[in-house]
Amino acid sequence: MKRVVAVIAAIWVLAGPAGAADAPRTKILSCKDAQGRVLITDPSDPRCYTPPLTPDEVAKQEAEAREQMEKYRECMAQQRADQTLLSRYPNKAKHDTARQAALAEIEATLKISQARLDALLAERQRLRNEAEFYPNGNLPAKLRRDIDANTALINAQTEAIVGQKDSAAQKTAFYDGELARLNVLWQRGPGRGCVQPRIVKQQGQPR
């Protein structure tokens, strides 16, 4: 230890105030070897030793590495999705055409369903008019079956129309979301590439 102090003192004399005007002050670097002795040397010296990580430090390091890798994967997935979106819709006209085609298909189905419902409602009115000839409710069996069947069909057709309207709303929301993202991409492009996290290996063995 006395020798180490003497070396430090010698370096201080050479790089101290007396030589400050002629040369920049030398920075003293040090590390410890595997036995814990202080070495006045560059930390890249193979005699330098870094103690192994504790189990808690290893667990923390691994958790951070997993989190960084997950963010990297999410970034890569988003970048691929953005590139696909830009390739499919290079401009707003292309996207508007796709939206109109998707909604037109649902609208056509909805018109057919509505026409079917209107016919069923007209049939229900005809059956009700026929039932008025039986004021005591003693309807013929066939008429009662027709009324029950008509009611079931009306309920089913009404549910189908509700589902088709929900589908149209979902499609509209989907294309609205795409357009919002595309507006960003059209202005700035797909963005910078994702940076893969550097894998840090545990240190702790003598080098």
C-alpha positions as CSV (number, residue, x, y, z in Angstrom):
1,M,0.0,0.0,0.0
2,K,2.9,2.4,0.7
3,R,4.2,1.8,-2.8
4,V,0.8,2.7,-4.2
5,V,0.7,6.0,-2.2
6,A,4.3,6.7,-3.4
7,V,3.3,6.2,-7.0
8,I,0.3,8.5,-6.7
9,A,2.4,11.1,-5.0
10,A,4.9,10.9,-7.8
11,I,2.2,11.3,-10.5
12,W,0.8,14.3,-8.6
13,V,4.3,16.0,-8.5
14,L,4.7,15.5,-12.3
15,A,1.2,16.7,-13.1
16,G,0.6,19.1,-10.3
17,P,0.6,22.9,-10.2
18,A,4.3,23.2,-11.2
19,G,3.6,21.7,-14.6
20,A,0.1,22.9,-15.1
21,A,1.1,25.8,-17.2
22,D,3.1,23.6,-19.6
23,A,0.8,20.5,-19.9
24,P,-2.7,19.3,-19.1
25,R,-3.2,17.5,-15.7
26,T,-3.0,13.7,-16.0
27,K,-6.1,11.8,-14.9
28,I,-5.3,9.0,-12.5
29,L,-7.2,5.8,-13.3
30,S,-7.4,2.7,-11.0
31,C,-9.2,-0.6,-10.5
32,K,-9.0,-3.6,-8.2
33,D,-7.7,-7.1,-8.9
34,A,-9.3,-10.3,-7.9
35,Q,-7.8,-10.1,-4.4
36,G,-9.1,-6.5,-3.9
37,R,-5.8,-4.8,-4.3
38,V,-5.9,-1.3,-5.9
39,L,-4.1,-1.1,-9.3
40,I,-3.1,2.2,-10.7
41,T,-3.8,1.4,-14.3
42,D,-6.3,1.7,-17.1
43,P,-9.5,-0.2,-16.4
44,S,-9.0,-2.3,-19.5
45,D,-6.0,-3.9,-17.8
46,P,-6.6,-7.7,-17.8
47,R,-5.7,-7.8,-14.1
48,C,-8.8,-5.7,-13.3
49,Y,-11.7,-7.6,-11.8
50,T,-15.4,-6.9,-11.7
51,P,-17.3,-8.7,-8.9
52,P,-20.2,-11.0,-10.0
53,L,-23.7,-9.6,-9.9
54,T,-25.9,-10.6,-7.0
55,P,-29.0,-12.7,-7.7
56,D,-31.2,-9.6,-7.3
57,E,-29.0,-7.7,-9.7
58,V,-29.1,-10.5,-12.3
59,A,-32.9,-10.7,-12.0
60,K,-33.2,-7.0,-12.5
61,Q,-30.9,-7.0,-15.5
62,E,-32.8,-9.9,-17.1
63,A,-36.2,-8.1,-16.5
64,E,-34.8,-4.9,-18.1
65,A,-33.5,-6.9,-21.0
66,R,-36.9,-8.6,-21.5
67,E,-38.7,-5.3,-21.4
68,Q,-36.3,-3.7,-23.9
69,M,-36.7,-6.7,-26.2
70,E,-40.5,-6.6,-26.0
71,K,-40.5,-2.9,-26.9
72,Y,-38.2,-3.7,-29.8
73,R,-40.6,-6.4,-31.0
74,E,-43.5,-4.0,-30.7
75,C,-41.6,-1.4,-32.6
76,M,-40.8,-3.8,-35.4
77,A,-44.4,-5.0,-35.6
78,Q,-45.7,-1.5,-35.8
79,Q,-43.1,-0.6,-38.5
80,R,-44.1,-3.6,-40.6
81,A,-47.8,-2.7,-40.2
82,D,-47.0,0.9,-41.2
83,Q,-45.1,-0.2,-44.3
84,T,-47.9,-2.5,-45.4
85,L,-50.4,0.2,-44.9
86,L,-48.4,2.7,-46.9
87,S,-47.9,0.2,-49.7
88,R,-51.6,-0.6,-49.8
89,Y,-52.8,3.0,-49.6
90,P,-50.2,5.4,-51.1
91,N,-52.7,8.2,-51.1
92,K,-56.2,9.2,-49.7
93,A,-58.0,8.3,-53.0
94,K,-57.0,4.7,-52.7
95,H,-58.2,4.5,-49.1
96,D,-61.5,6.2,-49.9
97,T,-62.1,3.7,-52.6
98,A,-61.5,0.8,-50.3
99,R,-63.8,2.3,-47.6
100,Q,-66.6,2.8,-50.1
101,A,-66.3,-0.7,-51.5
102,A,-66.4,-2.3,-48.0
103,L,-69.4,-0.2,-46.9
104,A,-71.2,-0.7,-50.2
105,E,-71.2,-4.4,-49.7
106,I,-72.8,-4.1,-46.2
107,E,-75.3,-1.5,-47.5
108,A,-76.4,-3.8,-50.2
109,T,-77.0,-6.6,-47.7
110,L,-78.8,-4.2,-45.4
111,K,-81.2,-3.1,-48.2
112,I,-82.1,-6.7,-48.9
113,S,-82.7,-7.4,-45.2
114,Q,-84.8,-4.3,-44.9
115,A,-86.9,-5.2,-47.9
116,R,-87.4,-8.7,-46.4
117,L,-88.5,-7.1,-43.1
118,D,-91.0,-4.8,-44.9
119,A,-92.5,-7.8,-46.6
120,L,-92.8,-9.6,-43.3
121,L,-94.4,-6.6,-41.6
122,A,-96.9,-6.4,-44.5
123,E,-97.7,-10.1,-44.0
124,R,-98.2,-9.5,-40.3
125,Q,-100.7,-6.8,-41.1
126,R,-102.6,-9.2,-43.4
127,L,-102.7,-11.9,-40.8
128,R,-104.0,-9.4,-38.2
129,N,-106.7,-8.3,-40.5
130,E,-107.7,-12.0,-41.0
131,A,-107.6,-12.6,-37.3
132,E,-110.2,-9.8,-36.7
133,F,-112.9,-12.2,-38.1
134,Y,-112.4,-14.2,-35.0
135,P,-113.2,-11.7,-32.2
136,N,-113.2,-14.3,-29.4
137,G,-109.6,-15.3,-30.2
138,N,-110.6,-18.8,-31.4
139,L,-108.3,-18.6,-34.4
140,P,-108.0,-21.6,-36.8
141,A,-104.8,-23.6,-36.1
142,K,-103.3,-22.7,-39.5
143,L,-103.8,-19.0,-38.9
144,R,-102.3,-19.2,-35.5
145,R,-99.2,-21.1,-36.9
146,D,-98.9,-18.5,-39.6
147,I,-98.9,-15.7,-37.0
148,D,-96.4,-17.4,-34.8
149,A,-94.1,-18.1,-37.8
150,N,-94.4,-14.5,-39.0
151,T,-93.5,-13.2,-35.6
152,A,-90.4,-15.4,-35.3
153,L,-89.2,-14.3,-38.8
154,I,-89.7,-10.6,-38.0
155,N,-87.7,-11.0,-34.8
156,A,-84.9,-12.8,-36.6
157,Q,-84.8,-10.3,-39.5
158,T,-84.8,-7.4,-37.0
159,E,-81.8,-8.9,-35.2
160,A,-80.0,-9.4,-38.5
161,I,-80.5,-5.7,-39.5
162,V,-79.2,-4.6,-36.1
163,G,-76.1,-6.8,-36.6
164,Q,-75.5,-5.4,-40.1
165,K,-75.8,-1.8,-38.9
166,D,-73.3,-2.6,-36.1
167,S,-71.0,-4.1,-38.8
168,A,-71.2,-0.9,-40.8
169,A,-70.4,1.2,-37.7
170,Q,-67.4,-1.1,-37.0
171,K,-66.1,-0.8,-40.6
172,T,-66.4,2.9,-40.5
173,A,-64.5,3.1,-37.2
174,F,-61.8,0.8,-38.7
175,Y,-61.3,2.9,-41.7
176,D,-61.4,6.1,-39.6
177,G,-58.5,4.6,-37.5
178,E,-56.6,3.6,-40.6
179,L,-57.0,7.1,-42.1
180,A,-55.8,8.8,-38.9
181,R,-52.6,6.6,-39.0
182,L,-52.1,7.1,-42.7
183,N,-52.4,10.9,-42.3
184,V,-49.3,10.7,-40.0
185,L,-47.4,8.3,-42.3
186,W,-48.2,10.4,-45.4
187,Q,-46.7,13.4,-43.7
188,R,-43.5,11.9,-42.2
189,G,-43.1,8.5,-43.8
190,P,-42.8,5.2,-41.8
191,G,-40.4,6.8,-39.3
192,R,-36.9,5.8,-38.1
193,G,-35.9,2.2,-37.8
194,C,-36.2,0.3,-34.5
195,V,-33.0,0.0,-32.5
196,Q,-32.3,-3.6,-31.3
197,P,-31.3,-3.6,-27.6
198,R,-27.7,-4.5,-26.8
199,I,-27.4,-7.8,-24.9
200,V,-25.3,-7.2,-21.9
201,K,-23.6,-10.3,-20.6
202,Q,-23.0,-10.8,-16.9
203,Q,-19.4,-9.8,-15.9
204,G,-17.6,-11.1,-12.9
205,Q,-14.8,-13.5,-14.0
206,P,-11.1,-12.3,-14.1
207,R,-10.1,-11.2,-17.5
